[in-house]
Amino acid sequence: MLFPVVIEEHFVWDLRWIPFLLGGLYGGYRLSFLLIAITLIIRYLSGGENGFYISCITFPLIGISISFLSKYYLQMSVFKKISLVFY
């Protein structure tokens, strides 16, 4: 999050999604809500208001979705998890 790639003036991409998605899939809903709060706080402190309100919409929506998918993901076999990534 501290060294993002700036594609356009108002479009910044970084790797914050990777720990967010993995933590939500493996940690369940409790960790998802904690990651949402931490990510939004860090996002506000590092980037100010540029894109913060969009992050306030997208991170909770994806976090809640991931927390619901977590119980199904944890029941999958390793082969299904790997095939899910590649397809």
KOLKOLVEX-977734 format. One record per atom (N, C-alpha, C, O): atom name; x, y, z; residue number from 1. Coordinates in steps of 0.001 Angstrom, whole numbers, plus 524288, in hexadecimal, padded with zeros to 5 digits. Layout:
N
 name    xx    yy    zz resi
   CA     X     Y     Z  NUM
...
This chain:
87
 name    xx    yy    zz resi
    N 8032E 7FB5A 80000    1
   CA 80000 80000 80000    1
    C 8035B 804E9 80000    1
    O 8019C 80910 7FE51    1
    N 80812 80472 801D8    2
   CA 80B5C 80912 8023A    2
    C 80E16 80A74 7FD21    2
    O 80FC4 80EE8 7FC71    2
    N 80E8E 806B9 7F98A    3
   CA 8111D 807A8 7F487    3
    C 80D81 8061A 7F012    3
    O 80E78 8022F 7ED75    3
    N 80967 80913 7EF29    4
   CA 80599 80793 7EB30    4
    C 8077A 808C9 7E5A8    4
    O 80B35 80BB7 7E4D9    4
    N 804CF 80677 7E1F0    5
   CA 805B7 80791 7DC6E    5
    C 80184 80B70 7DABE    5
    O 7FCDB 80A58 7DB32    5
    N 8032C 80FF2 7D8D0    6
   CA 7FF7E 813F3 7D71E    6
    C 7FEB1 81356 7D143    6
    O 80246 81448 7CE32    6
    N 7FA02 811C4 7CFB7    7
   CA 7F8CB 810F9 7CA37    7
    C 7F6BE 8160B 7C7D5    7
    O 7F83F 81785 7C382    7
    N 7F362 8189D 7CAA3    8
   CA 7F14F 81DB4 7C929    8
    C 7F187 82133 7CDF2    8
    O 7F32D 81F85 7D223    8
    N 7EFE6 825F8 7CD52    9
   CA 7F017 82992 7D1BE    9
    C 7ECB6 827B9 7D643    9
    O 7EE46 82826 7DACA    9
    N 7E81E 825AE 7D517   10
   CA 7E487 8240E 7D938   10
    C 7E3EC 81E23 7D988   10
    O 7E054 81C3E 7DC1A   10
    N 7E758 81B2E 7D6FA   11
   CA 7E712 8157F 7D72E   11
    C 7EC4B 8136B 7D919   11
    O 7F035 8138B 7D64F   11
    N 7EC44 81182 7DDE7   12
   CA 7F0F6 80F82 7E068   12
    C 7F00A 809BD 7E1AC   12
    O 7EBFB 80855 7E3D5   12
    N 7F3C8 80673 7E055   13
   CA 7F340 800DE 7E152   13
    C 7F7B0 7FF15 7E4D9   13
    O 7FC37 80072 7E3FA   13
    N 7F660 7FC0D 7E8D0   14
   CA 7FA5A 7F9CA 7EC34   14
    C 7F8BF 7F43A 7ED93   14
    O 7F4D4 7F244 7EB97   14
    N 7FBAE 7F1BF 7F0E2   15
   CA 7FADF 7EC38 7F203   15
    C 7F7CC 7EB3F 7F709   15
    O 7F848 7E710 7F95C   15
    N 7F4B5 7EEF6 7F8B9   16
   CA 7F1C2 7EE3D 7FD94   16
    C 7ED8C 7EA1B 7FD16   16
    O 7EBBE 7E80C 8010A   16
    N 7EBF2 7E8D8 7F85D   17
   CA 7E7D5 7E4F9 7F79A   17
    C 7E9A6 7DF7B 7F8ED   17
    O 7E681 7DC3E 7FA93   17
    N 7EEA2 7DE61 7F83D   18
   CA 7F092 7D913 7F916   18
    C 7EFEF 7D752 7FEC7   18
    O 7ED7D 7D346 7FFA9   18
    N 7F1FE 7DA20 802AF   19
   CA 7F112 7D85B 8080E   19
    C 7EB64 7D8DA 809AB   19
    O 7E98A 7D5E0 80CF6   19
    N 7E89E 7DC8C 80768   20
   CA 7E318 7DD39 8089F   20
    C 7DFF8 7D86E 806F2   20
    O 7DCD9 7D665 809FD   20
    N 7E0C9 7D69A 8021F   21
   CA 7DDF2 7D20E 80029   21
    C 7DFA5 7CD06 802DC   21
    O 7DC5C 7C9DB 8045F   21
    N 7E4B2 7CC48 80375   22
   CA 7E68C 7C787 80608   22
    C 7E4E3 7C74C 80BC5   22
    O 7E34B 7C32E 80DAD   22
    N 7E542 7CBA8 80E79   23
   CA 7E38C 7CBCA 813ED   23
    C 7DDC6 7CACC 81477   23
    O 7DC1A 7C81E 81817   23
    N 7DAA9 7CCF0 810E2   24
   CA 7D50F 7CC08 8110E   24
    C 7D395 7C66C 80FD5   24
    O 7D006 7C442 8123D   24
    N 7D64C 7C410 80C1B   25
   CA 7D51D 7BEA3 80AB2   25
    C 7D6A2 7BAD2 80F03   25
    O 7D3B7 7B72F 8102F   25
    N 7DB1E 7BBA1 81157   26
   CA 7DCEF 7B7F3 81548   26
    C 7DB44 7B964 81AD3   26
    O 7DB0E 7B5FD 81E37   26
    N 7DA19 7BE4B 81BCC   27
   CA 7D8DD 7BFF9 82118   27
    C 7D31B 7C06A 82252   27
    O 7D1A7 7C0A1 826E7   27
    N 7CFC9 7C08E 81E61   28
   CA 7CA35 7C0F0 81F51   28
    C 7C85A 7C680 8201D   28
    O 7CB1C 7CA43 81EF2   28
    N 7C3A2 7C6ED 8221F   29
   CA 7C129 7CC14 8227C   29
    C 7C3A0 7CF9D 82693   29
    O 7C3BF 7D45D 825D8   29
    N 7C596 7CD74 82AD4   30
   CA 7C7F3 7D0C7 82EDB   30
    C 7CCD5 7D382 82CD1   30
    O 7CD87 7D837 82D84   30
    N 7D01F 7D086 82A57   31
   CA 7D4D8 7D2D1 8282C   31
    C 7D398 7D673 8239B   31
    O 7D64A 7DA59 822CC   31
    N 7CF86 7D530 820A2   32
   CA 7CDFA 7D895 81C45   32
    C 7CC75 7DE01 81E33   32
    O 7CE15 7E1EC 81BF0   32
    N 7C963 7DE41 82250   33
   CA 7C7BF 7E352 82456   33
    C 7CC5C 7E658 826A5   33
    O 7CCA7 7EB1D 82621   33
    N 7CFE7 7E396 82928   34
   CA 7D492 7E622 82B34   34
    C 7D7F8 7E82F 826BA   34
    O 7DA06 7EC85 8270D   34
    N 7D891 7E521 8229A   35
   CA 7DBA5 7E6D2 81E1A   35
    C 7D920 7EB6B 81B40   35
    O 7DBDD 7EED9 8194A   35
    N 7D3FA 7EB80 81B04   36
   CA 7D141 7EFF7 818A7   36
    C 7D294 7F4F0 81BA1   36
    O 7D3F6 7F8E6 81948   36
    N 7D227 7F4B9 820CA   37
   CA 7D338 7F95A 823FE   37
    C 7D8E8 7FB10 82381   37
    O 7D9FE 7FFB2 822CB   37
    N 7DC80 7F765 823E0   38
   CA 7E20F 7F8C5 82389   38
    C 7E35F 7FB02 81E33   38
    O 7E622 7FEEC 81DCE   38
    N 7E166 7F88B 81A1C   39
   CA 7E290 7FA5A 814D0   39
    C 7E067 7FFCB 813DA   39
    O 7E306 80306 81171   39
    N 7DBB5 800DE 815AD   40
   CA 7D96F 8060F 814DE   40
    C 7DC4F 80A3D 817FE   40
    O 7DCF9 80EA1 81626   40
    N 7DDFE 808E3 81CAC   41
   CA 7E0F9 80CAB 81FC6   41
    C 7E625 80DE9 81D22   41
    O 7E799 81277 81C9E   41
    N 7E8ED 809D8 81B74   42
   CA 7EDEA 80AB5 818D0   42
    C 7ED15 80D93 813AF   42
    O 7F035 810ED 8123B   42
    N 7E8EC 80C49 810F6   43
   CA 7E7BC 80EE4 80BFF   43
    C 7E6D5 814B5 80CD2   43
    O 7E8AC 817E6 809BA   43
    N 7E40F 8161C 810E8   44
   CA 7E309 81B99 811FB   44
    C 7E80B 81E70 81399   44
    O 7E907 822D1 811DE   44
    N 7EB30 81BF3 816E7   45
   CA 7EFF7 81E78 818BF   45
    C 7F409 81F0E 81476   45
    O 7F6FF 822D8 81472   45
    N 7F43A 81B5B 810D6   46
   CA 7F83D 81BA4 80CC6   46
    C 7F68F 81EB2 807F9   46
    O 7F9D9 820EA 80541   46
    N 7F176 81ED8 806E3   47
   CA 7EFCE 82150 8020C   47
    C 7EC0F 825CC 802AA   47
    O 7EA88 8282B 7FEC5   47
    N 7EA89 82709 80754   48
   CA 7E6D5 82B49 80807   48
    C 7E184 829E8 805C4   48
    O 7DFC5 82570 80614   48
    N 7DF02 82DC2 80385   49
   CA 7D9BB 82CF0 80197   49
    C 7D97D 82B37 7FBE6   49
    O 7D543 82A0D 7F9ED   49
    N 7DDFE 82B06 7F933   50
   CA 7DE06 82941 7F3C5   50
    C 7DCB3 8237B 7F37E   50
    O 7DFFB 82035 7F4C7   50
    N 7D80D 8222E 7F1DE   51
   CA 7D670 81CC7 7F151   51
    C 7D4D5 81A28 7F65C   51
    O 7D36B 8158F 7F653   51
    N 7D503 81CF0 7FAAA   52
   CA 7D3A6 81A81 7FFA9   52
    C 7CDEC 818EF 7FFD2   52
    O 7CCA1 814C5 801DA   52
    N 7CA85 81C25 7FDC1   53
   CA 7C4EE 81AEE 7FDFF   53
    C 7C38A 8164A 7FA88   53
    O 7BFFB 8134D 7FBC6   53
    N 7C64D 815B2 7F642   54
   CA 7C583 81111 7F2FE   54
    C 7C75C 80C3B 7F5EF   54
    O 7C4E1 8081F 7F5A5   54
    N 7CBAD 80CB4 7F8BF   55
   CA 7CD99 80859 7FBEB   55
    C 7C9C3 806FE 80044   55
    O 7C946 80272 801C1   55
    N 7C707 80AF2 80251   56
   CA 7C31F 809FF 80663   56
    C 7BE85 806D5 80459   56
    O 7BBBB 8045E 80765   56
    N 7BDB9 806E3 7FF50   57
   CA 7B984 803CF 7FCF4   57
    C 7BB80 7FE73 7FB49   57
    O 7B901 7FA7E 7FC67   57
    N 7BFF9 7FE47 7F89E   58
   CA 7C1C5 7F95F 7F65C   58
    C 7C3E2 7F586 7FA67   58
    O 7C2B2 7F0E0 7FA16   58
    N 7C6F1 7F74C 7FE25   59
   CA 7C935 7F3AB 801E5   59
    C 7C51C 7F0F0 80540   59
    O 7C581 7EC31 805E9   59
    N 7C132 7F3A1 8076B   60
   CA 7BD3D 7F0BB 80A5B   60
    C 7BA11 7ECF6 806F3   60
    O 7B8C4 7E8AE 808B5   60
    N 7B8D1 7EE77 8022C   61
   CA 7B5D6 7EAEF 7FECE   61
    C 7B8EC 7E5F9 7FD99   61
    O 7B6DB 7E1A6 7FDFE   61
    N 7BDCC 7E69B 7FC27   62
   CA 7C103 7E212 7FAEF   62
    C 7C249 7DF04 7FFE7   62
    O 7C26A 7DA35 7FFCC   62
    N 7C339 7E1B6 80439   63
   CA 7C461 7DF0F 80928   63
    C 7BFE6 7DBB7 80B13   63
    O 7C0BC 7D75B 80CEC   63
    N 7BB2A 7DDB4 80AA8   64
   CA 7B696 7DAA9 80C44   64
    C 7B5D3 7D603 8089F   64
    O 7B487 7D1BC 80A65   64
    N 7B69E 7D6D1 80394   65
   CA 7B62A 7D287 7FFD9   65
    C 7BA35 7CE4F 800F3   65
    O 7B8FA 7C9A9 800E3   65
    N 7BF00 7CFEE 801F4   66
   CA 7C330 7CC33 8030F   66
    C 7C220 7C944 80823   66
    O 7C339 7C499 8087E   66
    N 7C005 7CBEA 80C0B   67
   CA 7BEFB 7C945 81101   67
    C 7BAB9 7C51D 81068   67
    O 7BADE 7C124 8131C   67
    N 7B6F2 7C5F5 80CEC   68
   CA 7B301 7C1F5 80BEC   68
    C 7B545 7BD61 808D0   68
    O 7B3B0 7B8E9 80999   68
    N 7B8E9 7BE75 80555   69
   CA 7BB5C 7BA5B 8023A   69
    C 7BF77 7B747 80540   69
    O 7C114 7B314 8038F   69
    N 7C122 7B951 809A7   70
   CA 7C559 7B6FB 80CA0   70
    C 7C41D 7B168 80E57   70
    O 7C772 7ADF9 80DDD   70
    N 7BF76 7B073 8104B   71
   CA 7BE40 7AB2D 8123E   71
    C 7BE30 7A731 80DD2   71
    O 7BF88 7A2A7 80EA9   71
    N 7BCA6 7A8D0 80921   72
   CA 7BCC9 7A53E 804AD   72
    C 7C25F 7A471 802BD   72
    O 7C3D3 7A025 80126   72
    N 7C56D 7A88D 802E0   73
   CA 7CAD3 7A83D 80126   73
    C 7CE06 7A4A7 804B0   73
    O 7D146 7A1A9 802CB   73
    N 7CD23 7A4ED 809BB   74
   CA 7D011 7A1B0 80D65   74
    C 7CEAF 79BE8 80CE0   74
    O 7D1D3 79891 80E53   74
    N 7CA14 79AA9 80ADA   75
   CA 7C878 7953E 80A23   75
    C 7CA64 792F3 804FB   75
    O 7CA14 78E37 80434   75
    N 7CC58 7962F 8017D   76
   CA 7CE3B 79448 7FC71   76
    C 7D357 79148 7FD07   76
    O 7D664 7923C 8009E   76
    N 7D433 78DA3 7F96D   77
   CA 7D932 78AE4 7F956   77
    C 7DD5D 78E7D 7F704   77
    O 7DC27 79286 7F4B3   77
    N 7E237 78CF7 7F7AF   78
   CA 7E68A 79015 7F5AC   78
    C 7E641 79067 7EFB7   78
    O 7E75A 79482 7ED76   78
    N 7E4D1 78C2C 7ED34   79
   CA 7E45A 78C2B 7E77F   79
    C 7E041 79010 7E5A8   79
    O 7E121 792D9 7E1D6   79
    N 7DBD5 7904E 7E84D   80
   CA 7D7B2 79404 7E6CF   80
    C 7D975 799AA 7E7C2   80
    O 7D827 79D26 7E4B6   80
    N 7DC64 79A93 7EBEF   81
   CA 7DE4F 79FDD 7ECFE   81
    C 7E21F 7A1A1 7E8C0   81
    O 7E1E4 7A610 7E6E8   81
    N 7E597 79E1E 7E743   82
   CA 7E95F 79F6D 7E32A   82
    C 7E6AC 7A047 7DDF6   82
    O 7E7FE 7A3EC 7DB1D   82
    N 7E2E6 79CF4 7DCAD   83
   CA 7E020 79D98 7D7BC   83
    C 7DCC9 7A289 7D7C2   83
    O 7DBFD 7A4E9 7D3A7   83
    N 7DADE 7A417 7DC39   84
   CA 7D7E1 7A8F7 7DCA3   84
    C 7DB4F 7ADAF 7DB6A   84
    O 7D981 7B16A 7D8F9   84
    N 7E020 7AD8F 7DD0E   85
   CA 7E3C1 7B1DF 7DC19   85
    C 7E510 7B246 7D64F   85
    O 7E56D 7B694 7D433   85
    N 7E5C3 7ADE2 7D3C3   86
   CA 7E782 7ADF4 7CE5D   86
    C 7E31B 7AE69 7CA6A   86
    O 7E427 7AF7F 7C5D9   86
    N 7DE49 7ADA2 7CBF4   87
   CA 7D9EA 7AE45 7C85A   87
    C 7D750 7B337 7C985   87
    O 7D37C 7B497 7C6F5   87
